[in-house]
Amino acid sequence: MPQVLEFKLPDLGEGLTEAEIVRWLVEVGDVVAIDQPVVEVETAKAMVEVPCPYGGVVTARFGEEGAELPVGAPLLTVAVGSVEPSGSTAESGSGTGAAGAESSGSGNVLVGYGTGAPAVRRRRVRPEGLSAPAAAPATSFTPVPSVAPVSAEAAAGSGVVPGGVRGPVAVVSPLVRKLARQHDLDLRQLSGSGPDGLILRADVESAIRSVAEAPQQAAVTDRAPVRPAGERVPLRGVRGAVADKLARSRREIPDATCWVDADATELMAARAAMNGAGGPGAGPKVSVLALLARICTAALARYPELNSTVDQEAREIVRLSGVHLGFAAQTERGLVVPVVRDAQARDTESIGAEITRLTEAARTGTLKPAELTGGTFTLNNYGVFGVDGSTPIINHPEAAMLGVGRIVPKPWVHEGELAVRRVVQLSLTFDHRVCDGGTAGGFLRYVADCVEQPTLLLRML
């Protein structure tokens, strides 16, 4: 007799307490193997595929795509036992079906930390593949009205009564029910826009707006026009994490900013010469960001005060031995800051290769949480957005951030004469607790000197 086990959203590490369901990888009735990924979720750090520690047949899913679940909330239930799809045979030599003899589960919850069990192709179980249990399974799972609706045939095969699973209204997400309760909405009066009439969060929000606008439409016409209800965008996932970190930075760090214009003509010429020296097929080109990153590591070696953090409770400044250089990257999911580990031990080519790898991972949403944390200093090239200057907000708990504007031709006095040169504005925001303006100015001036005189940079390559 199959035993129904409940799989809850696991702790994904890095202090994360919730995740948003992006895409389900299995459906009710599918056969899953131990450690097979069953759902893709987005945390405040990255996209993660979550594997199930049980092998068996999926009997229910909790939460629609787009729903946000806290750690420990149910994800799905799996019927574990001797289950074999009708019309198929057991794996040769295994002695069990795809879901048999795996009832103990692996106990692992993150991709890459599985038991090594071979992956099993996802298969749909015919209704007769599951026998109805004589009594309630001896697990913590109890069917509730908010689970995903299943067909009558699948429900009969799993021993679950359709009315007990579907509930009086077609709602999957507990968040949707909560939102409706908060606004005194009767879900039975709503028509769902999801599959099979499923009521989605967007349906409830639309109904809330309609209720809010009704009194305005019935108001006297001589009243001043009321501003229409605007769109509400949840602060969650990457956007929520960024908002929390920036707000904390402003609350806790007494920051100051200094800036300087620098003539980058010779730096750009040196870069062009470096990229043209090897000829075709000589390898990846050296980027401006990689050169600036290498300059930053040299400047931090001279001014280590800026590669530090403040322990507020101990009232101590902690100067860090290694430079884990973060760089701001804009993606479709929002602003992220990948980190180049031990940048002080890398040359320009190595830094450039790592920046390229991390940037591609950021764009595809495959950065690991560890690749987005632990930075000690951040480089922000906002010049790619076509702006000259900015006052960066420090990436808490770091002590400084260097901002780089666009490099554009401008009038400039060069060797005593007016000329058109390629000029860039550099700005440094720093934590005034770790150093005074003299140190910050010295750091920024050294960076500008390296930009203006590439021979200083060449000594570090």
C-alpha positions in Angstrom: 0.0 0.0 0.0 1.5 3.4 -1.0 2.5 5.8 1.8 1.9 9.5 1.1 4.8 11.7 2.2 4.9 15.4 2.3 7.9 17.3 0.9 8.3 20.8 2.3 10.2 23.8 0.9 13.7 23.2 2.3 16.2 25.7 3.8 18.1 26.9 0.8 20.9 28.5 2.8 22.3 32.0 3.0 19.6 33.0 5.5 16.8 32.8 2.9 13.3 32.5 4.4 11.1 32.3 1.3 11.1 31.5 -2.4 8.8 32.1 -5.4 7.6 29.2 -7.5 8.9 29.9 -11.1 8.1 26.7 -12.9 6.8 23.3 -11.9 8.9 20.5 -13.4 6.4 17.7 -12.6 2.6 17.3 -12.6 0.2 15.3 -10.5 0.5 11.7 -11.5 4.1 11.8 -12.6 6.6 9.3 -11.3 9.7 10.9 -9.7 13.0 9.4 -8.7 14.9 10.3 -5.5 16.7 13.6 -5.9 14.9 14.4 -9.2 14.3 18.2 -9.6 10.5 18.8 -9.2 10.3 22.6 -9.1 12.3 25.7 -10.0 12.1 28.5 -7.5 13.6 32.0 -7.3 15.1 33.2 -4.1 16.5 36.6 -3.3 19.8 35.3 -4.5 19.3 33.1 -7.5 17.2 30.6 -9.4 17.3 27.1 -7.9 16.0 23.7 -8.9 14.7 21.9 -5.9 15.0 18.0 -5.9 12.6 15.8 -4.1 14.2 13.4 -1.5 11.5 10.8 -2.1 10.8 8.5 -5.0 7.2 7.7 -6.0 4.1 9.2 -7.6 3.2 12.9 -7.2 -0.3 13.1 -5.7 -0.6 16.9 -5.1 1.3 20.1 -5.7 1.0 23.1 -3.4 1.1 26.6 -4.9 0.8 28.0 -8.4 3.6 29.4 -10.5 4.3 32.9 -9.2 3.2 32.1 -5.6 5.7 32.9 -2.8 6.1 30.2 -0.1 8.0 30.4 3.2 10.6 27.8 4.1 8.9 24.8 5.6 5.7 25.2 3.6 4.4 22.1 1.8 5.6 21.8 -1.8 4.1 18.5 -2.9 3.1 15.1 -1.7 4.5 11.8 -3.0 2.9 8.3 -2.8 5.9 6.1 -1.9 5.7 2.4 -2.2 5.4 -0.4 -4.8 3.8 1.5 -7.7 4.3 0.5 -11.3 2.7 2.3 -14.2 0.1 0.2 -16.0 1.4 -1.4 -19.2 5.1 -1.0 -18.3 7.6 -3.3 -16.7 10.0 -2.8 -13.8 13.5 -1.7 -14.4 15.6 -4.8 -15.1 17.5 -6.0 -12.1 16.0 -3.5 -9.7 13.2 -5.7 -8.3 10.9 -2.7 -7.9 9.1 -0.1 -9.9 10.3 3.4 -10.4 8.8 4.3 -7.1 9.5 1.2 -5.2 12.0 0.6 -2.4 13.0 4.3 -2.4 10.6 5.2 0.4 13.4 6.2 2.8 14.3 9.2 0.6 17.7 10.7 0.3 17.2 13.6 2.8 19.0 15.9 0.3 17.4 19.0 -1.0 19.8 20.9 -3.2 20.9 20.1 -6.8 24.4 18.6 -6.8 24.0 17.0 -3.4 22.0 14.0 -4.3 22.6 10.3 -3.7 23.8 9.6 -7.2 20.7 7.5 -8.0 20.1 7.3 -11.7 17.5 9.8 -13.0 14.2 8.2 -14.2 12.3 9.6 -17.1 9.2 11.3 -16.0 6.1 9.1 -16.6 2.4 9.5 -16.2 0.7 6.9 -13.9 -2.6 5.6 -15.0 -5.3 5.8 -12.3 -5.3 2.0 -11.7 -1.5 2.3 -10.9 -2.4 3.4 -7.3 -4.5 1.4 -4.9 -6.8 3.3 -2.5 -5.5 3.0 1.1 -7.8 1.4 3.6 -7.0 4.1 6.2 -5.4 7.5 6.3 -1.6 7.3 5.7 0.6 7.4 8.8 2.2 10.8 7.9 1.8 14.4 8.7 0.0 15.1 5.5 -3.7 16.0 5.6 -5.5 17.0 2.4 -6.6 20.6 2.6 -8.8 22.7 0.3 -5.9 24.8 -1.0 -4.0 22.1 -2.8 -3.8 21.9 -6.5 -7.0 20.5 -8.2 -6.7 17.0 -9.6 -9.0 15.0 -11.9 -11.6 12.7 -10.6 -9.7 9.7 -12.1 -6.4 10.7 -10.5 -8.2 11.3 -7.2 -9.8 7.9 -7.3 -6.5 6.3 -7.9 -4.8 8.0 -5.0 -7.6 7.5 -2.5 -8.3 11.3 -2.3 -11.9 12.5 -2.6 -12.0 15.2 -5.3 -14.2 17.5 -3.2 -11.7 17.3 -0.4 -8.9 18.3 -2.6 -10.6 20.9 -4.9 -12.6 22.6 -2.2 -15.6 24.8 -2.8 -13.6 27.2 -5.1 -10.9 26.6 -7.6 -8.0 28.2 -5.7 -4.4 26.8 -5.4 -2.5 29.4 -3.5 -3.0 30.1 0.2 -1.8 33.6 -0.6 -4.7 34.1 -2.9 -7.2 33.0 -0.2 -5.5 35.3 2.4 -5.6 38.2 0.0 -9.3 37.6 -0.6 -10.0 37.4 3.1 -8.2 40.7 3.8 -10.5 42.5 1.3 -13.7 40.6 2.2 -14.0 39.1 -1.2 -16.2 36.0 -1.8 -14.1 33.7 -4.1 -17.2 31.9 -5.2 -18.3 35.0 -7.1 -15.1 35.2 -9.1 -14.3 33.6 -12.5 -10.7 32.3 -12.7 -8.5 33.1 -15.7 -6.2 30.2 -15.0 -6.4 26.6 -16.4 -9.8 25.0 -15.8 -11.1 28.2 -14.2 -8.3 28.4 -11.6 -8.5 31.6 -9.6 -5.2 33.4 -9.7 -3.8 36.3 -7.7 -4.3 38.6 -10.7 -8.0 37.7 -10.6 -8.3 38.7 -7.0 -6.3 41.9 -7.4 -8.6 42.9 -10.4 -11.7 42.3 -8.2 -10.1 44.5 -5.4 -9.5 47.3 -7.9 -13.1 47.0 -9.2 -14.5 47.3 -5.6 -12.3 50.3 -4.9 -13.3 52.1 -8.1 -17.0 51.5 -7.7 -17.6 54.3 -5.1 -15.6 56.7 -7.3 -17.9 55.9 -10.3 -21.0 56.5 -8.2 -19.7 59.8 -6.7 -21.1 63.2 -7.7 -19.7 64.5 -10.9 -18.7 67.9 -9.6 -16.1 66.4 -7.2 -12.5 66.7 -8.1 -11.2 63.7 -10.1 -9.8 60.9 -8.0 -6.4 59.6 -8.9 -6.9 56.0 -10.3 -5.4 53.1 -8.4 -1.9 52.4 -9.6 -0.1 49.2 -10.2 1.4 47.5 -7.1 4.7 45.7 -7.6 5.6 43.3 -4.8 9.1 43.9 -3.3 10.2 40.3 -3.3 12.9 38.1 -4.9 15.9 39.9 -6.2 14.2 43.3 -6.1 13.1 42.8 -2.5 16.7 41.8 -1.5 18.2 44.8 -3.2 15.6 47.1 -1.5 16.4 45.8 1.9 20.2 46.0 1.4 20.1 49.6 0.1 17.8 50.8 2.8 20.0 49.2 5.5 23.1 50.8 3.9 21.4 54.3 4.1 20.3 53.7 7.7 23.6 52.4 9.1 26.5 53.8 7.1 27.5 57.5 7.3 28.6 57.7 3.7 30.4 60.4 1.8 31.2 60.8 -1.9 34.1 62.3 -3.8 34.7 62.4 -7.5 37.2 63.4 -10.2 37.3 63.6 -14.0 40.1 61.7 -15.6 41.6 61.6 -19.1 41.1 58.0 -20.2 42.5 58.6 -23.8 45.8 56.7 -23.1 44.1 53.9 -21.2 41.8 53.3 -24.2 44.7 53.4 -26.5 46.6 50.9 -24.4 43.6 48.6 -24.3 43.3 48.7 -28.1 47.0 47.9 -28.4 46.7 45.0 -26.0 43.8 43.5 -27.9 45.4 44.0 -31.3 48.8 42.6 -30.2 47.9 38.9 -30.4 46.2 39.1 -33.8 43.1 37.0 -34.8 42.4 34.1 -32.5 44.5 35.4 -29.7 41.9 34.9 -27.1 39.3 37.0 -25.3 39.6 40.8 -25.6 40.5 42.8 -22.5 37.5 44.8 -21.3 37.5 48.2 -19.8 35.8 46.8 -16.7 38.6 44.2 -16.3 41.3 47.0 -16.5 39.4 49.1 -13.9 39.0 46.0 -11.7 42.7 45.4 -11.8 43.3 49.1 -11.0 41.0 48.8 -8.0 42.9 45.8 -6.5 46.2 47.8 -6.8 44.6 50.8 -5.2 43.2 48.7 -2.3 46.7 47.3 -1.7 47.8 50.9 -1.1 44.7 52.0 0.8 43.5 48.8 2.7 41.2 50.9 4.9 38.6 50.8 2.1 38.7 47.0 1.9 37.1 46.6 5.3 33.8 46.3 7.2 32.5 47.7 10.5 31.6 45.4 13.4 29.0 47.7 15.0 28.4 45.5 18.1 32.2 45.2 18.9 32.8 48.8 17.7 35.7 47.6 15.6 36.9 48.2 12.0 37.7 44.8 10.4 40.3 45.2 7.7 40.1 42.2 5.3 43.1 40.4 3.9 41.6 39.3 0.6 39.8 41.4 -2.0 36.5 39.8 -3.2 35.6 42.3 -5.9 31.9 42.7 -6.7 30.7 44.3 -9.8 27.2 45.5 -10.5 25.3 43.7 -13.3 21.9 44.7 -14.6 19.7 41.7 -15.6 16.1 41.1 -16.5 15.5 40.0 -12.9 17.0 43.2 -11.5 20.4 44.4 -10.2 22.8 41.7 -9.0 26.4 42.0 -7.8 28.5 38.9 -8.7 31.7 38.6 -6.8 35.2 37.8 -8.2 36.9 35.9 -5.4 40.5 36.7 -4.5 40.8 39.4 -7.1 44.1 40.6 -5.6 45.8 37.4 -6.7 44.5 37.6 -10.3 46.0 39.4 -13.3 43.9 41.4 -15.8 43.2 38.4 -18.1 42.0 36.2 -15.2 39.8 38.9 -13.8 38.3 39.5 -17.2 37.5 35.8 -17.8 35.8 35.6 -14.4 33.8 38.7 -15.0 32.6 37.3 -18.3 31.6 34.0 -16.7 29.7 35.6 -13.9 28.0 38.1 -16.2 26.7 35.3 -18.4 25.5 33.3 -15.4 23.7 36.5 -14.1 21.9 37.0 -17.4 20.7 33.4 -17.5 19.7 33.4 -13.8 22.1 30.5 -12.9 24.3 32.3 -10.4 24.8 30.4 -7.2 24.0 32.1 -3.9 27.7 31.9 -2.9 28.6 33.8 -6.1 26.5 36.8 -4.9 27.7 37.1 -1.4 30.9 37.8 0.5 32.1 40.9 -1.5 34.5 43.3 0.2 34.5 46.1 -2.4 32.2 46.9 -5.4 32.9 48.4 -8.8 29.9 49.9 -10.5 30.2 50.8 -14.2 27.0 52.8 -14.7 28.5 54.4 -17.8 26.9 51.6 -19.8 23.6 53.4 -19.2 24.9 56.5 -21.0 25.3 58.6 -17.8 28.4 60.6 -16.7 28.1 60.5 -12.9 26.3 59.2 -9.9 26.6 58.9 -6.1 26.7 55.1 -5.5 25.1 53.6 -2.5 27.5 51.3 -0.6 26.8 47.6 -0.9 26.3 46.8 2.8 28.4 45.6 4.8 31.2 46.8 2.6 33.0 50.1 3.2 33.2 51.7 -0.3 32.1 51.5 -3.9 33.8 53.0 -7.0 31.4 54.3 -9.7 32.5 54.8 -13.3 30.7 57.0 -15.8 30.7 56.8 -19.6 34.0 57.5 -21.5 33.2 60.3 -24.0 35.1 62.9 -26.0 35.3 66.2 -24.2 37.3 69.4 -24.4 40.4 68.9 -22.2 43.6 70.8 -21.5 46.4 68.4 -22.6 50.0 69.4 -22.4 49.0 73.1 -22.1 46.7 73.1 -25.1 43.0 72.6 -25.5 42.3 69.3 -27.1 39.5 66.8 -27.5 40.2 63.9 -25.1 38.2 60.8 -23.9 37.1 61.8 -20.4 35.5 59.7 -17.7 34.1 60.7 -14.3 35.1 58.5 -11.3 33.2 58.7 -8.1 33.9 57.0 -4.8 31.4 56.6 -2.0 33.0 55.5 1.3 32.1 54.8 4.9 33.3 57.7 6.8 33.8 55.5 9.9 36.7 53.5 8.3 38.7 56.5 7.0 38.7 60.2 6.5 38.6 62.2 3.3 42.3 62.2 2.9 42.5 58.4 2.5 39.4 58.3 0.2 40.9 61.1 -1.9 44.2 59.3 -2.1 42.6 56.1 -3.3 40.5 57.9 -5.9 43.5 60.0 -7.1 45.6 56.8 -7.5 42.8 55.2 -9.6 42.6 58.4 -11.8 46.4 58.4 -12.2 46.3 54.8 -13.5 43.6 55.7 -15.9 45.5 58.7 -17.2 48.9 57.0 -17.2 48.6 53.4 -18.3 52.3 52.8 -17.6 51.4 52.7 -13.9 48.9 49.9 -14.7 51.4 48.0 -16.9 53.7 47.6 -13.9 51.0 45.6 -12.2 50.2 43.2 -15.1 
